[in-house]
Amino acid sequence: MRTEARFPALPAKAGHYESFYIKAARPRGGRAIWIRHTIHKPPGTEPTASLWFTLFDADAAGPRTAKQTFSANELEAPPGAYVRVGGALLEPGTARGEIATEQARASWNLGFAEGAEPLHHLPYEFLYGAKLPKTKLLSPYPFTSFTGSVRAGDEVVEVDGWPGMVGHNWGAEHAERWIWMQAASLNGNDGDYIDVAAGRIKIGPAMTPWVANGRIVLDGEPHRLGGFRGSYGTELAETPSACEFTVAGRGVTVKGRVSAPVKDCVGWIYADPEGPEHNTVNCSIADMELRVERPGKRHAHIHVTGAAAYELGMRETDHGVPLQPYTDG
């Protein structure tokens, strides 16, 4: 077990959100799956749980989605598993589930490998038990490969060695603004990946600068990125469908851009336990360009076509990406 669900230990008065998510992209790009198991608990209430499914396809008019929400008695963290929502189960090495509503149907039956060691985005372990930051994030499987199949409506998609990841986040509230960027098999190298999350927190009328945390593995060598102390030169210039960024770490600086056509982005509502809501735009078939600078080594140039993830969480509602017809919570 590389992580554990936090919701079973919550006191009744606590507010909480939690998400276990899967992203996997076809090796040559252009198709990807994104699956979430989420828990939403306003203070003093029982939690609800939801399953979210997106099939991204660059050749289609846009992503195909489904979402279904379940009551507290259909949510648990079974022994030896991470989470069960309805009939969907996520456990080490296996993810299977189904969404069946009047509007949409989707199902998945996937296996995944042990892959890379877990990535704890927060730089100090004690922060995972502290009150601040209010958002906790780790990737129990930051690089793995998936096999099996998914169904979206009447279409069955075979998943044969698709590189991807499994993530886990939770907290009392979302960051005021956040960005997540990820790509696997950099330049075709199995085990190489980048996984970076950045956030801004609102304090009174002001927002903090971007703080990023993550890791890049290049030629099998891991490099820690970002951090709290001085933000390590983090710079991000974001729009709903693109982001130019610089994130530095010890002995490495990563500069790059991630972008996607608006038609390939999906928009969702994410609710905070105590309200209000964020609009979240996600694309798992984005393009990514990276320039990795390391002292004493030639700069590495990496291109990912149609297989990177980019997510932006925000308060704005005029971002131009249609929202899916589902509430959160």
N, C-alpha and C positions, 0 to 999 in steps of 0.2 A: 504494500500500500504506500503510494508516494504522496498522498495527501488524505485528508478526511473532511467530510461534511461538517460544517460548523453549526447548522441550524438545530440539530437535536439538543444541543446543550444550552440553548438560549432561554433566559427567563421570559416569562409571559409579557412583561412590560417592555421588552426590548424591541426596537425596530431593526430590520435586517433585510439585506438582499444577498443573493448568492447565485453563482452561475458556474456550471461545468460546461465547457464548450469544445467542439471539435472542428478543425479546419483541415481539409485535405484537397489538394489540387492535382489534376492530371499532369504527369511529368512534362508533356509538351505544351502545357498551358491551355487556356481557353475554356476549361471546365473546372469547377470546384464545388465542394459541398461544405456547408456550414450548419452545424447542429448545436443547439443549446438546451440545457436542462436548467431551469431557473426556479428560484424560491423568492417570494415577495411577502414580507411580513411587516405591516404597519404596527406601531407600538400597541400592546394590549390586545392584539388579535391573533387568531390562528393563521398560520401561513397558507398561501396558495402556491401552486407550482405550475409551470408551463413547459411545454415542449415547443421548440422553434426549429424550423427546417428551411433551408434555402439551397436551391440548385442554381449555380451561376453558369451561364452558357453564353460565350461571346457571339455565337451564331444565332442566338435567339433575340427576340425583341426586348427581353429583359429577364431578370431573375424570376424563378418560380418558387413560391413560398407557401408555407402552411404553419399554423400555430394552434395549439389547443391548451386550455387551462383546466387544472384539476384541483379538487379540494384537498384539505389537509390529510384526510384519511387515505389518500392515494399517493402520499409522499413519504418516503423513508430512506434511511441510510442502512441497507441490510449488511449483516456481517460479511466481510470480505468484498464488499462492493462500495463504490463511491456514492451512488445515488440511484433511487428508483422513483420515477414519475409516471403514474399510471402503469401501463405495461412496458414502459421503456426502462432499460437497465444499462447503467454504465459501470463496468467493473474492470479490473486490470486485464488488458488484452482483448476486451470485447465491448462492443456497443451495439445494442439492438433496440428497436422501438418502432412505434407507428403513431401517426396522427390521422384521425378520421373524423372529419367534420363535413357539414353540408357544402361548405365552400371549397374544400381542398382535401386531398389525401396524399400522404407520403409515408414511406417506411424505409428502414435501413437495417442491415445485418452486416456488421463490420468486425473484423479482427485487426488488431494492431500490435506491433512489435514493442519490445522493451525500449529500444532506441537510446537516445541520449539521456544523461543524468538530469534530474530535475533542475529547473531554473527558478530560484527565489529572487524575484525582481527587487524586493526591498533589500537594502545592502546589509542590514543587521537583523539577526534572527529575533531579537527581543521586540522589534517593531511589530511582529505578527501578533503579539499579545498585548500591545499597548493601545491606548485609546486613539492615538494619532499615529499615522494618518488613518482616516476613517475608511479608506479603501485599501484592501489587501489583495495582492496579486501574486500568483506563482503559476508556472507551467510545469506540471508534473511530468509531462512528456513533451519537451520543447522540440524534439525531432523524433519522428517515428514514421512508419509506413503502414498504409491501410490496404486491406484486401476485403473483398466481399461484394455487396451490391446495394444500391439504393433505388427506390421507386418514387417517381414524382408523377402523380396522376397515372396515366397508362404507360409511361416510359420507364423502362428498367435500365439503369446505368451500371455497367460492370466496373468495379473499382479494383484495379490490379496493380499493386505496388505504388499507390499514390502517396507521395511524401506529404507530411503534414504534422499536426501537433494536437495535444490536448491541454487545455488551460483551465484554471480555476481562479475565480475572484469572489470576494465577499466584503461586506462592510455595513456600517450604519447608514452611509449615504454615498452616492457617486461623487466623484470629483466635479467641480463646477464645469470643467472642460477637460476632455481627454482625447488622446490619440493612441492608437495601437497599430504597429506595423510589423509584418512577419513575412518571411520567405524561407523556403527550405531547398536543399540540394543546390546550393549556390554554385554557379558555373558547372552544374552537373555532378558535383561532388557529394556523395552520400554522407550524411552526418554534418555537413556544413549548413549553418542556418543563421538568420538574424531574427531576434524577437525583442522588440523595444516597446515599452509603454511610457507615455508622458502625460502629466496632468498639471492642471492649474486649480488652485483652491481659492475661494472667495473669502476674504476677511473684511467684514464691513462692506464698504462700497468698492474696495480695491480687490484685484486679483493678484496672486503671486506670479512670479515668472514660471516658465515651463520647467518642470523637474522630470527628467527622463531616467529610466532604469532598464537595463536589459543586458543582452549578451550577443556577440557575434562570434561564430566559430568559422575559422578560415583555414583551409588545409589541415583540418583536425585540431587547430590550436584555438582554445577559447580566450576571448577578451571581454572583460567586464566593461559595460558602457554606462555612462551617466553617473548619477549619485546626487546626494543632497548638498554636499559642501561646495558652494559656489556654482552648483549645477554643471560643473565641468565643461563650460563653454557651450551649453545646449542652446541651439537656435532652431526654431521651427516657424515656417510661414505656410499656413494651412488654408485650404478651401475645402468645400465638401467633397470634391473629387480628386484632390491632389495635395501634396505636401512636399516642400523642399526643406531639408533638415541638415543640421550638423550636430552630431552627438560624439563627445569625446570620452575617453577613459584613460586608464593608465597605460601609456605606451601605444595608444591607438586613437585615431580620429576617423570617424565615418561621416562622409558627406554624401548626400544623395537626394533622390526624388522618387516619389511613388505617385502614380496617377492612374486614372481609369475613365473611360467614357461615362457620362452621367447615366446613360441607359443601362449600364451594367452594375449600377449601384442600387442597393436596397435601403429603404428608410423605415425605421421602427420607432415606436415610443418606448422609452425606458422610464419607469417611475421610481422615484426615491421612496423609501419607506414612510417618510413623513411629508412627501410631496415637495415641490411640484414635479414636473416631468422634464426630461430631456428628449430632444430629437437626436437619433443616432443614425448615421449613414455608414454603410459597410459595403466593401467590395472585396471578394476573395480571388478575383482574376485580374488584379491590377498589374501594371508594369512597374518595375523597380530598377533604378540605376544606382550603383554604389561606387564610391571611390574610397578606398581604405588606405589610410596613411599610417605607416609604422616606421619608427626611426631605424635607419640602417637597412631597410628593405625597399624594394621597388613598390610603388603604389599599385594596389590591386584594383582592377576595374571589373565590376560584376554587373551583368544584365540578366534580369528575370522578366520573361515575357508571359503575361497572362496567367501568373501563378502566385502573385504576392497578395497579402492581405493589407487593407487600409481601412481603418475605422476612425470616425470623428464623432464624439459626443458633444452636444452643444445645446444652448438655450434657443438659438435662432430657429424660426420656423419657415423662413423664406429662402431655404437652401436649394430649392428647385428639384429635389428628389421626392417623388411621390411616396407618401407614407403608406405602409401596409394597413389594411382595415382591421387592426387588432389593438385593443387596449392592453395595458400592462397592469398586473396586480389583480 
